[in-house]
Amino acid sequence: MQSVAEVKQERKSQIGQRKKLKRNDRFWLTIFVSPNLFMYTLFILVPSIAGVLLSFCEWNILGPINWVGLDNYRRLMDDELLVPAFIRTLKFLALGVLPTVFGGFLLAVLLNWKVKGIGVFRAMFFLPLTISSAVAGIAWSSIFNPEAGWINRALKIFGITGPEWLASFEWALPSVTIIVIWLSLPLVIILYLAGLQRISPEILEAAALDGANAWQRVWGIIFPCVSTTTILVVAIEILAFLSSPFEISLLMVQGGPLDATTSLAYYAYKMAFEQFEVGYSAALVMVQFFALLIVALPIIQFRRYRRKKG
């Protein structure tokens, strides 16, 4: 048997080894985290702080930066173009978020079926993830072409004259929204597919035995079971439809026609890089940030409530 002194010595040795392992863990953690922390600081934190500070300044990119205090924010009150840009941003959200969420959910349910050849269809729906916004813009420009585009050709078969989708004041915003929905769907499908894997097949089988049809099982059982995923998807899509319409609008219609697709983000871009009013552009971005915060806080609180309740 070991003596008391030997036991104490062994325990000290084990504690020393654990401390050494912890020091090694800290070392490797620092090694792996530092590059990410540096990149986050350089490309996210510093520009964000600079944006806040610039919103209180006047700067035309080439000249000196002048502190103007709250002048940029006072100017927002008199800007006649701000409210229309904000309304168009809300239109993008209204037309895009709900169809993307519910459409992505239904497609995920269909792609979750265990049938032969379903992998091919999954690959087709995930295709938009592999292409850039620029390539998507070129492809959809040909689709929306009023003369050669297949949408207007299909409408012509039924005797309907299709509009000039991207050149029409009424149809430009819905057209850009459709493109953003197409680009956003793959991520939504992936998230819902991950959520669907957590649903026990026995629950669905029991519901079918009780007489529930496929539609009732989808909306009465499956959709409530992925409510946490839905909250996450809604938050992601709100962010997507605040930023992605700007990219597509810039690439395809430059905010037109007649500012029909000029969202708040695109308006801020125009003020910074066309009018060279960087300070005022930063103030516009801050307005969008606070609007996003107002939308995001209820979602975060609801998710916390669901976690506590669950």
C-alpha positions as CSV (number, residue, x, y, z in Angstrom):
1,M,0.0,0.0,0.0
2,Q,1.0,3.6,-0.7
3,S,1.9,5.8,2.2
4,V,0.2,9.1,2.9
5,A,3.2,11.0,1.6
6,E,3.3,9.0,-1.6
7,V,-0.4,9.6,-2.2
8,K,0.0,13.4,-1.6
9,Q,3.0,13.4,-4.0
10,E,1.0,11.6,-6.7
11,R,-1.9,14.1,-6.3
12,K,0.5,17.0,-6.6
13,S,2.0,15.4,-9.7
14,Q,-1.5,15.0,-11.2
15,I,-2.5,18.6,-10.4
16,G,0.8,19.8,-12.0
17,Q,0.1,17.8,-15.2
18,R,-3.4,19.3,-15.3
19,K,-2.1,22.8,-15.0
20,K,0.4,22.1,-17.7
21,L,-2.3,20.8,-20.0
22,K,-4.4,23.9,-19.3
23,R,-1.5,26.1,-20.1
24,N,-1.0,24.1,-23.4
25,D,-4.7,24.4,-24.1
26,R,-4.6,28.2,-23.6
27,F,-1.5,28.4,-25.8
28,W,-3.2,26.5,-28.7
29,L,-6.4,28.3,-28.2
30,T,-4.6,31.6,-28.5
31,I,-2.8,30.4,-31.6
32,F,-6.1,29.4,-33.4
33,V,-8.3,32.3,-32.2
34,S,-5.9,35.2,-32.7
35,P,-6.0,35.2,-36.5
36,N,-9.8,35.2,-36.4
37,L,-9.9,37.9,-33.7
38,F,-7.5,40.0,-35.7
39,M,-9.6,39.7,-38.9
40,Y,-12.8,40.4,-37.0
41,T,-11.2,43.5,-35.4
42,L,-9.7,44.7,-38.7
43,F,-12.7,44.2,-41.0
44,I,-15.7,44.4,-38.6
45,L,-15.0,46.2,-35.4
46,V,-12.8,49.0,-36.7
47,P,-15.0,49.8,-39.7
48,S,-18.1,49.8,-37.4
49,I,-16.5,52.2,-35.0
50,A,-15.2,54.4,-37.9
51,G,-18.8,54.4,-39.3
52,V,-20.2,55.6,-36.0
53,L,-17.6,58.4,-35.7
54,L,-18.0,59.4,-39.4
55,S,-21.7,59.9,-38.9
56,F,-20.8,62.9,-36.8
57,C,-18.4,64.3,-39.4
58,E,-18.3,65.8,-42.9
59,W,-15.9,64.1,-45.4
60,N,-15.8,64.0,-49.1
61,I,-13.2,61.2,-49.3
62,L,-10.4,63.4,-50.7
63,G,-10.5,66.3,-48.3
64,P,-10.0,66.6,-44.5
65,I,-12.5,65.2,-42.0
66,N,-14.5,67.9,-40.2
67,W,-16.5,67.3,-37.0
68,V,-20.1,68.6,-37.4
69,G,-21.8,67.0,-34.4
70,L,-25.4,66.2,-35.0
71,D,-25.8,68.1,-38.3
72,N,-26.0,64.9,-40.3
73,Y,-28.8,63.6,-38.1
74,R,-30.6,66.9,-38.3
75,R,-30.4,66.7,-42.0
76,L,-32.2,63.4,-42.0
77,M,-35.3,65.1,-40.8
78,D,-35.4,67.3,-43.9
79,D,-34.3,64.7,-46.5
80,E,-37.2,64.1,-48.9
81,L,-35.6,61.0,-50.4
82,L,-35.1,59.2,-47.0
83,V,-38.7,58.2,-46.4
84,P,-39.3,56.7,-49.9
85,A,-36.0,54.8,-49.6
86,F,-37.1,53.5,-46.2
87,I,-40.5,52.5,-47.6
88,R,-38.9,50.6,-50.5
89,T,-36.7,48.8,-48.0
90,L,-39.8,47.7,-46.1
91,K,-41.3,46.6,-49.4
92,F,-38.3,44.4,-50.0
93,L,-38.7,42.9,-46.5
94,A,-42.5,42.4,-46.9
95,L,-42.3,40.8,-50.4
96,G,-39.2,38.7,-49.7
97,V,-39.0,37.4,-46.1
98,L,-42.2,35.5,-45.8
99,P,-42.1,33.8,-49.2
100,T,-38.5,32.8,-48.6
101,V,-39.2,31.4,-45.2
102,F,-42.4,29.4,-46.0
103,G,-41.2,28.5,-49.5
104,G,-37.9,27.2,-48.1
105,F,-39.7,25.2,-45.4
106,L,-42.0,23.5,-47.9
107,L,-39.1,22.7,-50.3
108,A,-37.1,21.3,-47.3
109,V,-40.1,19.0,-46.4
110,L,-40.2,17.8,-50.0
111,L,-36.4,17.3,-50.3
112,N,-36.5,15.4,-46.9
113,W,-38.4,12.6,-48.5
114,K,-36.5,9.3,-48.7
115,V,-37.1,8.6,-52.4
116,K,-34.7,7.5,-55.1
117,G,-33.0,10.3,-57.0
118,I,-33.8,13.0,-54.4
119,G,-30.1,13.9,-54.2
120,V,-30.3,15.2,-57.8
121,F,-33.1,17.6,-56.9
122,R,-31.2,18.7,-53.7
123,A,-28.2,19.6,-55.9
124,M,-30.4,21.7,-58.2
125,F,-31.8,23.7,-55.3
126,F,-28.4,24.3,-53.8
127,L,-27.0,25.6,-57.1
128,P,-27.5,29.3,-56.2
129,L,-25.0,28.8,-53.3
130,T,-22.2,28.2,-55.8
131,I,-22.6,31.3,-57.9
132,S,-22.0,35.0,-57.2
133,S,-24.5,37.8,-57.3
134,A,-22.9,39.1,-60.5
135,V,-23.4,35.8,-62.3
136,A,-26.9,35.6,-60.9
137,G,-27.6,39.1,-62.2
138,I,-26.5,38.1,-65.7
139,A,-28.6,35.0,-65.7
140,W,-31.7,36.7,-64.5
141,S,-31.2,39.6,-66.9
142,S,-31.7,37.1,-69.8
143,I,-34.6,35.5,-68.0
144,F,-36.4,38.9,-67.5
145,N,-35.5,40.0,-71.1
146,P,-38.8,41.4,-72.5
147,E,-38.2,39.9,-76.0
148,A,-36.1,36.8,-75.5
149,G,-36.7,35.9,-71.9
150,W,-38.5,32.6,-71.3
151,I,-40.9,34.2,-68.8
152,N,-42.4,36.5,-71.4
153,R,-42.3,33.7,-74.0
154,A,-44.3,31.5,-71.7
155,L,-46.8,34.3,-71.1
156,K,-47.1,34.9,-74.8
157,I,-48.3,31.3,-75.3
158,F,-51.4,32.2,-73.2
159,G,-51.9,35.4,-75.1
160,I,-50.4,37.6,-72.3
161,T,-48.0,40.4,-73.1
162,G,-45.3,40.3,-70.4
163,P,-44.0,43.6,-68.9
164,E,-40.5,45.0,-69.2
165,W,-39.6,43.5,-65.9
166,L,-36.4,45.4,-65.0
167,A,-37.3,48.5,-66.9
168,S,-40.7,49.0,-65.5
169,F,-41.3,51.2,-62.5
170,E,-44.0,48.8,-61.1
171,W,-42.2,45.6,-61.8
172,A,-38.5,46.4,-61.1
173,L,-38.8,46.0,-57.3
174,P,-40.7,42.7,-57.4
175,S,-38.2,41.4,-60.0
176,V,-35.2,42.2,-57.8
177,T,-37.0,40.6,-54.9
178,I,-37.5,37.4,-56.9
179,I,-33.8,37.2,-57.6
180,V,-32.9,37.7,-53.9
181,I,-35.4,35.0,-53.0
182,W,-33.8,32.6,-55.4
183,L,-30.3,33.4,-54.0
184,S,-31.6,33.0,-50.4
185,L,-33.6,29.8,-50.7
186,P,-30.6,27.3,-50.5
187,L,-29.5,28.4,-47.0
188,V,-33.1,28.4,-45.8
189,I,-33.5,24.8,-47.1
190,I,-30.3,23.7,-45.5
191,L,-31.3,25.1,-42.1
192,Y,-34.8,23.5,-42.3
193,L,-33.4,20.2,-43.4
194,A,-31.1,20.2,-40.3
195,G,-34.2,20.9,-38.2
196,L,-36.3,18.2,-39.8
197,Q,-33.7,15.6,-38.9
198,R,-34.6,16.1,-35.2
199,I,-38.2,15.1,-35.7
200,S,-39.0,11.5,-34.7
201,P,-40.6,9.5,-37.5
202,E,-42.7,7.8,-34.9
203,I,-44.6,11.1,-34.2
204,L,-45.5,11.4,-37.9
205,E,-46.5,7.8,-38.1
206,A,-48.8,8.1,-35.1
207,A,-50.4,11.2,-36.6
208,A,-51.0,9.3,-39.9
209,L,-52.6,6.4,-38.0
210,D,-54.9,9.0,-36.2
211,G,-56.1,10.1,-39.6
212,A,-54.0,13.3,-40.2
213,N,-53.4,13.9,-43.9
214,A,-50.1,15.1,-45.3
215,W,-51.0,18.7,-45.2
216,Q,-52.2,18.5,-41.6
217,R,-48.9,16.7,-40.6
218,V,-46.8,19.4,-42.3
219,W,-48.5,22.4,-40.6
220,G,-49.8,20.8,-37.4
221,I,-46.7,18.8,-36.4
222,I,-43.7,19.4,-38.6
223,F,-43.8,23.2,-38.7
224,P,-44.3,23.7,-34.9
225,C,-41.4,21.3,-34.3
226,V,-39.0,23.5,-36.2
227,S,-40.2,26.8,-34.7
228,T,-36.7,27.5,-33.3
229,T,-35.2,27.1,-36.8
230,T,-37.9,29.4,-38.1
231,I,-36.9,32.1,-35.7
232,L,-33.3,31.8,-36.8
233,V,-34.3,31.8,-40.5
234,V,-36.5,34.9,-40.1
235,A,-33.6,36.8,-38.5
236,I,-31.2,35.7,-41.2
237,E,-33.6,36.7,-44.0
238,I,-34.3,40.1,-42.5
239,L,-30.6,40.7,-42.7
240,A,-30.4,39.3,-46.3
241,F,-33.2,41.5,-47.6
242,L,-31.6,44.5,-46.0
243,S,-28.4,44.0,-47.9
244,S,-28.9,41.7,-51.0
245,P,-31.3,43.9,-52.9
246,F,-28.6,46.6,-52.8
247,E,-26.2,44.2,-54.6
248,I,-28.6,43.1,-57.2
249,S,-30.0,46.6,-57.8
250,L,-26.5,48.0,-58.2
251,L,-25.5,45.3,-60.6
252,M,-28.7,45.2,-62.7
253,V,-30.6,48.4,-62.6
254,Q,-28.5,50.9,-60.6
255,G,-31.3,51.7,-58.3
256,G,-33.7,52.5,-61.1
257,P,-35.9,52.9,-63.0
258,L,-36.7,56.3,-61.4
259,D,-35.3,55.1,-58.0
260,A,-37.8,52.2,-58.0
261,T,-35.3,49.8,-56.4
262,T,-33.3,52.4,-54.4
263,S,-33.4,50.9,-50.9
264,L,-31.9,52.6,-47.8
265,A,-28.6,50.7,-48.3
266,Y,-28.4,51.8,-51.9
267,Y,-29.3,55.4,-51.0
268,A,-26.4,55.4,-48.5
269,Y,-24.1,54.0,-51.2
270,K,-25.1,56.7,-53.6
271,M,-24.5,59.4,-51.0
272,A,-21.0,58.0,-50.3
273,F,-19.7,57.1,-53.7
274,E,-21.7,59.3,-56.1
275,Q,-22.2,62.5,-54.0
276,F,-19.1,61.9,-51.9
277,E,-21.0,62.8,-48.7
278,V,-19.5,60.0,-46.5
279,G,-20.6,61.5,-43.2
280,Y,-24.2,61.7,-44.2
281,S,-24.0,58.2,-45.7
282,A,-22.7,56.9,-42.4
283,A,-25.7,58.6,-40.7
284,L,-28.0,56.8,-43.1
285,V,-26.4,53.5,-42.2
286,M,-26.9,54.2,-38.5
287,V,-30.6,54.7,-39.2
288,Q,-30.7,51.3,-40.9
289,F,-28.8,49.8,-38.0
290,F,-31.3,51.1,-35.4
291,A,-34.2,50.0,-37.6
292,L,-32.7,46.5,-37.7
293,L,-32.2,46.6,-33.9
294,I,-35.9,47.5,-33.4
295,V,-36.9,44.4,-35.5
296,A,-34.2,42.1,-34.0
297,L,-34.9,42.7,-30.3
298,P,-38.4,41.2,-30.2
299,I,-37.1,38.2,-32.1
300,I,-34.3,37.7,-29.6
301,Q,-36.7,38.1,-26.6
302,F,-39.2,35.7,-28.2
303,R,-36.4,33.1,-28.7
304,R,-35.3,33.5,-25.0
305,Y,-38.9,33.1,-23.9
306,R,-39.2,29.8,-26.0
307,R,-36.0,28.5,-24.5
308,K,-37.2,29.2,-20.9
309,K,-40.6,27.7,-21.7
310,G,-39.0,24.7,-23.3
